[in-house]
Amino acid sequence: MKSLEHLLAPIRINSLEIPNRVVMAPMATVFGNMDSTVSEANLAYMKRRAQGGAGLIFTEAVEVHPLGSAAPQCLAIWDDSFISGLSRLAGVVHAEGGKIALQLHHTGRENVLLQMQNKAVGPSAVPSHVFGFLGAPREMTLEEIQETIAAFGSAAMRAKEAGFDMVELHGAHGYLLMEFLSAHSNIRTDQYGGADIRARSRFIIECIEEVRRRVGKDYPVSIRISGDEGIKGGYTIDDMVTVVPSFVMAGIDVVHVSFGTYANPKITIDEPSGCAPVEYPSGFKAHLARRIKAVVNVPVISVGRYTDPFAMDEVIARGDADMITVGRQHLADPDFLKNAREGHPEDTLECLACNQGCIERLALEQMPIRCAINPQTGQELIYPDGPAAKSQTVWVIGGGPGGLTAAYEAARLGHKVTLFEREKETGGNVNYAAKAPYKGVYGKFIRTLTGKCIKRGVTIETGTEVTEAMIEAGQPDVVILAIGAGKTACPAEGVDSAVVCDAWQILDGEVAPRDHVVVIGGGLVGMETADFLREKNVQDITVVEMLDSSPVQTAAAHGFMLHRRLRAEGVKLMFGTTVKRIEEGAVTVTKGGEDIKLEPVSQVIIAIGVTSRNDLKDMLQRKGIRHFVIGDAATPRRIIEATTEGAKAAWDI
């Protein structure tokens, strides 16, 4: 087995001894009470993360000033009244043997609620890339700048009083401290502005100095920076290395090197910060930490879609960084480090970088944090430890992500579980998704979850179609119906032509792809099939979608990357277009009331989506057998809905 000696080595930050080099990233949860105080959900979530054994745990961003608060449910520290709740938060981590740092934060102009109220502030009256449609923030006065500097210092003192082991100034991702640093948002002409990044760094330096003054020389202070702004015309790592030594001189004990800005989602995904999609490899920004490490004499932390402890160890071993920040992997499986240390890393569910339950749920759905593959995350307060009061015989029919999650959770709670899958292997439609470029981790997810089910004692019967007679003979106490969805039929004329196949046949290798292809359906299946064809060097690909815009959102991380790849490779995307007729060598489509003949066409691939399967639903209802219908069997959706419903079905038995 590979070594973990570098990752597991202790490290000292100022007066703080940390047992290993793994850091849990500061991640927004929106679990706080409506008065910005710590909730029971905050405590339960943090306790579960700390149980994984990371050497240092960061809180989510905690607001130092009312004009820097993103939402009422975001935690705050601008008043002494917050100390008692935050002290409880520190206490749950200490009880698990961990160390905890509180991140000091001010949103600046990146604040939709305050923008709507005309209360948002920034270094200059320059509109946000995201919220600019709401107008520009108000330029902070010199008095407000001094007030904010003092707020950072007071907040740090409160964090120390509350029992936190360290504080961190959030100077990354386009928020207030970084806004002062960036020429895109700071056009001031006074002492807090200037054409040079060193001149624009004054606000950050004074915040650091005030924090240091308030907490004393021995208390650890960190700063999180974006090593590279990642915006055209923005600052680069070459600029940043000129100012970071000044941050250390002002009182910084550790530099936490992230990257990019949330200020513009498309730019962010092109040069991502904390939400890099699956296209980016683990540790892909370690070079930024190495550049900072070369100019400072304090520990440096690297950020960048880390999931594998052994890969993290290699980053430290080669001197790129001293510590590794792990974000979304702590949501997917907080025991990843524990599993590696104990010799069974194969039990770790690796983060899919899908962003369904974390970044996109927060940003696009305005809902608290969750995880697509770990139903415990965000539901710690209702997660049953087990065992169940009575062990029952449970049949799970369908071995996709929902069925596997249901089987695992039911077995974990002490039930006798048999899972039936009609195909030769578990996974359902995820097996096809795993064939798409960059998505091999989806196949690994299915293999890992299947293995965890077997270790829990689940009997898995593949290649088995469950019938009414089988259920009558087996007499299960509970049936969880997770049979997923079947292919939706295409109504176009000529669909039975010899040139027609479906996306699943292409992805599975049953049918070889040809040049001059039309993909019918521009949803995720159709778009990823086109991406699969692109990777196979198929020439002349057209995707036809009846909706006026793509169902695959460009605001979503993977969606943006997918659209960009297809367009860059010349794949034609025709929205607001319906297929009228398929024939040998041509496809006739209708767009805007006009018929258009696409030719030459050698292959037509149907990818218009799926329809829930109704097998066994009526029989279970008719016979009064207790049952749950989950995932795509209820209605076609994403992995997060399937796993959530599978887990809750098991919990409700």
C-alpha positions in Angstrom: 0.0 0.0 0.0 1.2 3.5 -0.7 2.5 5.7 2.1 0.6 8.2 4.2 3.6 9.2 6.3 3.7 12.8 5.1 0.0 13.4 5.3 -0.2 11.9 8.8 2.8 13.8 10.2 1.9 16.4 12.8 2.5 20.1 12.0 2.8 23.2 14.1 1.1 26.5 13.3 2.3 29.2 15.7 1.5 27.7 19.1 -1.0 25.1 17.7 0.0 21.5 17.3 -2.1 19.7 14.6 -2.0 15.9 14.5 -2.1 15.5 10.7 -2.0 17.5 7.5 -5.7 17.1 6.4 -7.8 20.2 6.5 -11.6 20.3 6.2 -12.6 23.2 3.9 -14.8 26.0 5.1 -18.1 25.2 3.3 -21.4 27.0 3.5 -24.3 25.0 4.9 -27.2 27.4 5.5 -28.0 25.3 8.6 -27.9 28.3 11.0 -31.0 29.6 12.9 -32.8 32.6 11.3 -31.0 34.9 13.8 -27.6 33.7 12.5 -26.9 31.7 15.6 -25.6 28.1 15.7 -28.4 25.5 15.3 -28.6 21.8 16.3 -28.1 21.0 12.7 -24.8 22.9 12.6 -23.6 20.9 15.6 -24.6 17.5 14.3 -23.1 18.2 10.9 -19.8 19.4 12.3 -19.6 16.5 14.8 -20.0 14.0 11.9 -17.3 15.7 9.9 -14.9 15.8 12.9 -15.3 12.0 13.4 -13.4 11.5 10.2 -10.1 12.5 11.8 -9.0 15.6 9.8 -6.3 17.4 11.7 -7.9 20.8 11.3 -11.6 21.6 10.7 -12.7 25.0 9.4 -16.1 26.4 10.1 -18.1 27.8 7.2 -17.7 31.5 6.6 -18.8 33.4 9.7 -19.9 37.0 9.2 -18.1 39.8 11.0 -20.6 42.6 10.1 -24.3 42.8 9.3 -23.5 44.4 6.0 -21.4 41.3 5.1 -24.0 38.6 5.9 -25.2 36.6 2.9 -28.4 35.3 4.5 -30.1 35.1 8.0 -29.1 31.4 8.2 -25.4 32.2 7.8 -23.5 32.2 11.1 -22.4 35.5 12.5 -19.9 36.8 15.1 -20.4 40.5 15.0 -21.8 40.7 18.5 -20.9 39.0 21.9 -24.4 37.3 21.8 -23.0 34.9 19.3 -20.2 33.6 21.5 -22.1 31.0 23.4 -23.5 29.2 20.4 -20.1 29.3 18.6 -18.5 27.9 21.7 -20.7 24.8 21.4 -19.6 24.5 17.8 -16.0 24.5 18.8 -16.8 22.0 21.6 -18.2 19.3 19.4 -15.0 19.2 17.3 -12.8 19.2 20.4 -14.9 16.4 21.9 -13.9 14.3 18.8 -10.2 15.1 19.3 -10.0 17.7 16.5 -8.8 21.2 16.1 -11.1 23.9 14.8 -10.6 27.3 13.1 -13.3 29.9 12.6 -13.3 31.7 9.2 -13.9 35.4 9.4 -16.0 36.7 6.4 -17.6 39.7 4.8 -19.4 39.2 1.5 -18.9 42.8 0.2 -20.8 43.3 -3.1 -21.4 39.6 -3.6 -24.7 39.6 -1.7 -28.0 39.3 -3.5 -30.2 40.0 -0.4 -28.4 43.3 0.4 -28.2 44.3 -3.2 -32.0 43.9 -3.4 -32.2 46.2 -0.4 -29.7 48.7 -1.8 -27.5 48.0 1.2 -24.6 46.1 -0.3 -21.1 47.7 0.0 -17.8 47.3 -1.8 -14.5 49.1 -2.2 -16.0 50.9 -5.3 -19.4 51.3 -6.9 -18.6 48.6 -9.5 -21.4 46.1 -10.1 -21.0 42.5 -9.4 -20.7 40.1 -12.4 -23.5 38.0 -11.0 -25.7 40.6 -9.2 -25.0 43.6 -11.4 -28.5 43.6 -12.8 -29.5 44.8 -9.3 -27.2 47.8 -9.5 -23.8 48.7 -8.1 -22.8 48.4 -4.4 -22.3 51.6 -2.4 -18.6 52.6 -2.2 -17.4 52.3 1.4 -16.4 55.5 3.1 -13.1 55.7 4.9 -15.1 55.6 8.2 -16.8 52.4 7.1 -13.4 50.9 6.1 -12.1 51.5 9.6 -15.3 50.1 11.1 -14.9 46.9 9.1 -11.3 46.6 10.0 -12.3 46.8 13.6 -15.1 44.3 13.0 -12.5 41.7 11.8 -10.4 42.3 14.9 -13.4 42.1 17.4 -14.7 39.0 15.6 -11.3 37.3 16.0 -11.2 38.1 19.7 -14.7 36.6 20.1 -13.6 33.5 18.3 -10.7 33.1 20.6 -13.0 33.6 23.6 -15.4 31.0 22.2 -12.6 28.4 22.2 -11.6 28.2 18.6 -8.0 27.1 18.0 -7.4 29.5 15.1 -9.0 32.1 13.0 -8.9 32.7 9.2 -9.5 35.8 7.2 -11.5 34.9 4.0 -9.6 36.8 1.4 -10.6 34.7 -1.6 -13.4 34.0 -4.1 -14.4 37.5 -4.9 -15.6 38.6 -1.4 -14.8 41.9 0.3 -11.1 41.4 1.1 -10.4 40.1 -2.4 -12.6 42.9 -3.8 -10.1 45.4 -2.5 -7.3 43.4 -4.0 -8.8 43.1 -7.4 -8.6 45.8 -10.1 -12.0 44.6 -11.3 -13.7 45.8 -8.2 -11.4 48.4 -6.6 -11.0 51.6 -8.6 -10.5 53.8 -5.6 -8.0 56.6 -5.9 -7.4 57.1 -2.2 -5.0 55.1 0.1 -7.0 51.9 -0.3 -6.9 51.8 -4.1 -4.3 52.1 -6.8 -3.1 50.6 -10.1 -0.7 48.3 -8.3 -1.8 45.2 -6.4 0.5 46.1 -3.5 -1.3 49.4 -3.1 -4.7 47.6 -3.2 -3.5 45.1 -0.6 -3.6 47.8 2.2 -7.1 46.9 3.4 -6.2 43.3 3.8 -2.9 44.1 5.6 -4.7 46.4 8.1 -7.4 43.8 8.8 -4.6 41.2 9.5 -2.8 43.7 11.8 -6.0 44.4 13.7 -6.7 40.7 14.1 -3.2 40.1 15.3 -3.4 43.0 17.7 -6.6 41.7 19.2 -5.6 38.0 19.6 -2.0 38.3 20.6 1.2 37.0 19.1 0.8 33.3 20.0 -2.7 32.8 18.6 -2.7 31.2 15.1 -4.1 33.4 12.2 -4.6 32.2 8.7 -5.6 33.8 5.5 -7.4 32.2 2.6 -6.5 33.7 -0.8 -7.2 33.1 -4.4 -3.7 32.5 -5.8 -5.0 33.4 -9.2 -8.1 35.5 -9.9 -8.9 33.5 -12.9 -10.6 36.4 -14.8 -9.3 38.0 -18.0 -7.3 41.0 -16.9 -7.4 39.9 -13.2 -4.4 39.4 -11.0 -2.2 36.3 -11.5 0.0 34.1 -9.2 2.9 36.3 -10.4 1.1 39.3 -8.8 0.1 37.4 -5.7 3.6 36.3 -4.8 4.5 40.0 -4.5 2.0 40.7 -1.7 1.7 37.5 0.3 5.0 38.1 2.1 3.5 41.4 3.4 0.5 39.4 4.7 2.9 37.2 6.7 4.8 40.2 8.0 1.5 41.6 9.2 0.8 38.6 11.3 -0.3 35.6 9.2 0.8 32.1 10.4 -0.5 30.0 7.5 -1.5 30.7 3.9 -4.5 28.9 2.5 -4.2 28.9 -1.3 -7.4 28.6 -3.2 -8.1 30.1 -6.6 -10.7 31.8 -8.8 -13.8 33.8 -7.9 -17.4 33.1 -7.5 -18.1 36.5 -9.0 -18.9 35.1 -12.4 -20.1 31.5 -12.6 -18.9 30.9 -16.2 -15.5 32.3 -15.4 -15.5 30.4 -12.2 -16.1 27.1 -13.9 -13.6 27.9 -16.6 -11.1 28.7 -13.8 -12.9 27.1 -10.9 -12.6 27.9 -7.2 -14.1 25.5 -4.6 -16.5 23.9 -7.0 -14.4 22.3 -9.8 -16.5 19.9 -11.8 -15.5 16.3 -12.6 -13.5 17.4 -15.6 -10.7 18.6 -13.3 -8.2 16.1 -11.8 -7.3 15.9 -8.1 -4.8 18.5 -7.0 -4.9 20.4 -10.3 -4.0 23.7 -8.6 -1.2 22.5 -6.4 1.3 24.6 -8.4 -0.3 27.7 -6.9 0.5 26.6 -3.4 4.1 25.7 -4.5 4.6 29.3 -5.8 3.4 30.8 -2.5 5.5 28.3 -0.5 8.6 29.6 -2.3 8.1 33.1 -1.0 7.0 32.6 2.7 8.4 30.8 5.7 5.0 29.7 7.1 2.9 26.6 6.3 1.0 26.6 3.0 -2.3 24.8 2.4 -3.3 23.5 -1.1 -6.8 23.4 -2.4 -8.0 21.6 -5.5 -10.7 18.7 -5.7 -8.7 16.4 -3.5 -10.4 13.0 -2.8 -7.6 10.4 -2.3 -5.4 10.6 0.8 -2.5 8.8 -1.0 -2.5 11.4 -3.7 -2.6 14.1 -1.0 0.5 12.5 0.6 2.4 12.8 -2.7 1.6 16.5 -3.0 3.2 17.1 0.5 6.1 14.7 -0.2 7.1 16.6 -3.3 7.0 19.9 -1.5 4.0 21.6 -3.2 2.3 22.3 0.1 2.4 21.5 3.8 -1.3 20.7 4.3 -4.2 19.7 2.0 -7.7 21.1 2.2 -10.5 18.7 1.4 -14.0 20.0 0.8 -16.7 18.0 -1.0 -15.1 14.7 -0.1 -15.9 15.5 3.5 -19.6 15.6 2.4 -19.4 12.4 0.2 -17.7 10.4 2.9 -16.2 12.0 6.0 -14.4 8.7 6.8 -12.1 8.8 3.8 -9.0 9.4 5.9 -10.0 6.9 8.6 -10.6 4.3 6.0 -7.2 4.9 4.4 -5.4 4.8 7.8 -7.2 1.6 8.8 -6.3 -0.2 5.5 -9.6 -0.3 3.7 -9.7 2.7 1.4 -11.9 0.7 -1.0 -14.8 1.5 1.4 -14.7 5.2 0.7 -17.3 6.7 -1.5 -15.4 9.1 -3.7 -16.9 12.5 -4.4 -18.5 12.7 -7.9 -17.8 16.4 -8.2 -21.4 16.6 -9.4 -22.3 19.6 -7.2 -25.9 18.5 -7.0 -26.2 18.6 -3.2 -23.6 21.2 -2.4 -22.7 24.2 -4.6 -25.7 23.9 -7.0 -28.2 23.2 -4.2 -27.0 26.2 -2.3 -26.7 28.6 -5.3 -29.4 27.5 -7.7 -32.0 26.0 -5.3 -31.3 28.2 -2.2 -31.5 25.0 -0.1 -29.2 23.8 2.8 -26.2 21.6 1.9 -26.6 17.9 1.1 -24.7 15.3 -0.8 -25.8 13.3 -3.9 -24.2 10.0 -2.7 -24.3 10.4 1.1 -27.8 10.8 2.5 -26.5 11.3 6.0 -25.0 14.7 5.0 -27.3 17.5 6.0 -29.7 15.0 7.7 -27.6 14.1 10.7 -30.4 15.0 13.1 -32.8 12.4 11.5 -30.1 9.8 10.6 -30.9 6.7 12.6 -28.0 5.0 14.3 -29.9 1.7 14.6 -30.5 -1.1 14.9 -34.2 -1.1 14.1 -36.6 -2.2 16.8 -37.5 -5.2 14.7 -35.5 -6.9 12.0 -37.6 -7.5 8.9 -37.2 -9.2 5.5 -36.7 -6.5 2.9 -36.6 -6.9 -0.8 -35.1 -4.2 -2.9 -36.0 -4.5 -6.5 -33.5 -2.5 -8.7 -29.8 -2.1 -8.2 -29.3 1.5 -9.3 -28.0 4.2 -6.9 -31.4 4.4 -5.1 -31.8 0.7 -4.7 -28.2 0.2 -3.5 -28.5 3.0 -1.0 -31.8 1.6 0.3 -30.3 -1.9 0.6 -27.2 -0.6 2.4 -29.2 1.5 4.8 -31.7 -1.2 5.6 -28.9 -3.8 6.2 -27.1 -1.2 8.4 -30.2 -1.0 10.5 -30.3 -4.8 11.0 -32.8 -5.9 8.4 -32.4 -9.0 6.3 -32.0 -7.6 2.8 -32.0 -9.1 -0.7 -31.5 -6.9 -3.7 -32.6 -8.0 -7.1 -31.3 -6.5 -10.4 -32.5 -7.7 -13.8 -29.3 -6.8 -15.5 -26.0 -8.6 -15.2 -24.6 -6.0 -12.9 -25.7 -3.3 -10.5 -25.8 0.4 -11.4 -28.8 0.9 -13.6 -28.5 3.9 -15.9 -25.5 5.2 -13.9 -23.4 2.5 -15.8 -24.2 4.3 -19.0 -23.4 7.7 -17.5 -20.1 6.4 -16.5 -19.2 5.8 -20.1 -19.3 9.5 -20.9 -16.0 11.4 -20.9 -14.5 12.3 -17.5 -17.3 10.3 -15.6 -15.5 7.1 -14.8 -15.8 8.0 -11.1 -19.6 7.3 -11.4 -18.8 3.6 -12.2 -16.4 3.5 -9.2 -19.3 4.9 -7.0 -21.5 2.0 -8.1 -18.7 -0.6 -7.5 -17.9 0.9 -4.0 -21.5 1.0 -2.9 -22.2 -2.5 -4.1 -19.1 -3.7 -2.2 -20.4 -1.9 0.9 -23.7 -3.6 0.6 -22.1 -7.0 0.4 -20.0 -6.3 3.5 -23.2 -5.4 5.3 -24.7 -8.8 4.4 -27.0 -7.8 1.6 -27.7 -10.7 -0.8 -27.5 -9.5 -4.3 -29.2 -11.4 -7.1 -28.2 -10.0 -10.5 -29.8 -11.2 -13.8 -33.0 -11.7 -12.0 -36.4 -10.3 -13.0 -38.7 -10.3 -10.0 -42.2 -11.6 -10.7 -45.5 -11.5 -8.8 -45.0 -15.3 -8.2 -41.6 -14.7 -6.6 -43.0 -12.1 -4.3 -45.8 -14.4 -3.2 -43.4 -17.2 -2.6 -40.8 -15.1 -0.8 -43.2 -13.2 1.3 -41.0 -10.2 2.1 -42.2 -7.9 4.9 -41.3 -4.8 2.9 -40.5 -4.1 -0.8 -38.5 -1.1 -2.0 -39.3 -0.6 -5.6 -36.3 0.9 -7.3 -36.7 -0.4 -10.8 -35.8 2.9 -12.4 -37.0 4.1 -15.8 -37.2 2.7 -19.3 -36.3 4.3 -22.6 -38.9 6.7 -24.0 -40.2 5.9 -27.5 -39.5 8.4 -30.3 -42.6 9.3 -32.2 -40.8 10.4 -35.4 -41.7 8.8 -38.7 -39.1 6.3 -39.8 -37.8 5.5 -36.3 -37.7 1.8 -37.3 -35.1 2.6 -39.9 -31.9 0.5 -40.0 -29.9 3.6 -39.3 -31.6 4.2 -35.9 -30.3 3.0 -32.6 -30.4 4.4 -29.1 -27.9 6.2 -26.8 -27.6 3.2 -24.5 -26.5 0.9 -27.4 -23.8 3.4 -28.4 -22.5 4.0 -24.9 -22.5 0.2 -24.1 -20.6 -0.6 -27.3 -23.4 -2.7 -28.7 -23.6 -0.5 -31.8 -20.5 1.1 -33.3 -20.7 4.9 -33.9 -20.5 6.3 -37.4 -19.7 9.7 -38.9 -22.6 12.0 -39.9 -24.8 11.4 -36.9 -27.9 13.0 -35.6 -28.6 12.7 -31.8 -32.3 13.2 -31.1 -32.6 14.7 -27.6 -30.5 17.5 -26.0 -30.9 16.5 -22.4 -28.0 15.1 -20.3 -28.2 11.7 -22.0 -28.1 13.2 -25.5 -25.4 15.8 -24.7 -23.2 13.2 -23.0 -23.7 10.8 -25.9 -22.6 13.6 -28.3 -19.5 14.1 -26.0 -18.8 10.4 -26.1 -19.0 10.5 -29.9 -16.7 13.6 -30.0 -14.1 11.7 -27.9 -14.3 8.8 -30.4 -13.5 11.3 -33.2 -16.8 10.9 -34.9 -17.2 13.6 -37.5 -20.3 15.7 -38.2 -22.4 15.5 -35.0 -25.8 17.3 -34.7 -27.9 17.3 -31.6 -31.6 18.1 -32.0 -33.7 19.2 -29.1 -37.4 20.3 -29.2 -37.1 22.7 -26.2 -36.0 26.3 -27.0 -33.0 26.0 -24.7 -30.9 23.1 -23.5 -32.3 21.1 -20.5 -28.6 20.9 -19.4 -28.0 24.1 -17.5 -24.9 26.1 -18.4 -25.1 27.5 -14.9 -24.2 24.1 -13.6 -20.5 23.2 -13.5 -20.5 20.0 -15.6 -23.2 21.5 -17.9 -21.1 24.5 -18.7 -18.1 22.4 -19.5 -20.2 20.0 -21.6 -21.7 22.9 -23.7 -18.3 24.5 -24.1 -16.6 21.2 -25.3 -19.3 20.4 -27.8 -19.3 23.9 -29.3 -15.5 24.1 -29.4 -15.4 20.8 -31.3 -18.0 21.9 -33.9 -21.0 19.8 -32.6 -24.1 21.5 -33.9 -26.8 22.1 -31.3 -30.2 22.7 -32.7 -32.8 23.9 -30.0 -36.4 24.5 -30.7 -36.3 21.8 -33.3 -38.4 18.7 -33.8 -37.7 15.6 -35.8 -40.3 15.1 -38.5 -39.0 12.2 -40.6 -36.0 9.8 -40.6 -34.9 8.1 -43.8 -31.9 6.5 -45.3 -29.2 9.2 -45.5 -31.3 12.1 -44.2 -33.3 13.5 -41.3 -36.0 16.1 -41.8 -36.5 18.5 -38.9 -38.8 21.4 -38.2 -37.5 24.6 -36.8 -39.6 27.8 -36.5 -42.3 26.3 -38.8 -39.8 25.6 -41.5 -38.7 22.1 -42.6 -34.9 21.5 -42.8 -33.3 18.5 -44.3 -30.2 17.3 -42.6 -27.9 15.3 -44.8 -25.8 13.2 -45.2 -26.9 11.2 -42.2 -25.4 7.8 -41.6 -26.7 7.2 -38.0 -29.6 8.5 -35.9 -29.3 8.0 -32.1 -32.4 8.3 -29.9 -31.7 10.0 -26.6 -35.0 11.6 -25.7 -35.1 10.5 -22.1 -36.7 7.9 -19.9 -40.1 7.1 -18.5 -40.8 5.6 -15.1 -41.4 1.8 -15.1 -44.7 0.7 -13.6 -43.8 -3.0 -13.2 -45.1 -4.4 -9.9 -46.5 -1.2 -8.5 -50.1 -2.1 -8.9 -49.6 -5.7 -7.7 -47.9 -4.5 -4.5 -50.7 -2.1 -3.9 -53.4 -4.6 -4.6 -52.0 -7.3 -2.3 -51.4 -4.8 0.5 -47.7 -5.5 0.7 -45.9 -2.7 2.4 -43.7 -1.0 -0.2 -41.9 2.2 -1.2 -41.4 3.5 -4.7 -38.2 5.5 -5.0 -36.0 7.3 -7.5 -36.8 7.1 -11.2 -39.5 4.5 -10.6 -41.4 7.4 -9.0 -40.4 10.0 -11.6 -37.1 10.4 -13.5 -34.7 12.7 -11.7 -31.1 12.9 -10.5 -28.9 10.7 -8.3 -29.5 12.9 -5.3 -33.3 12.2 -5.4 -32.8 8.5 -5.8 -30.3 8.1 -2.9 -32.3 10.4 -0.6 -35.5 8.4 -1.2 -33.8 5.1 -1.0 -32.3 6.0 2.4 -35.5 7.4 3.8 -37.4 4.3 2.7 -34.9 2.2 4.7 -35.1 4.5 7.7 -38.9 4.4 7.6 -39.2 0.6 7.7 
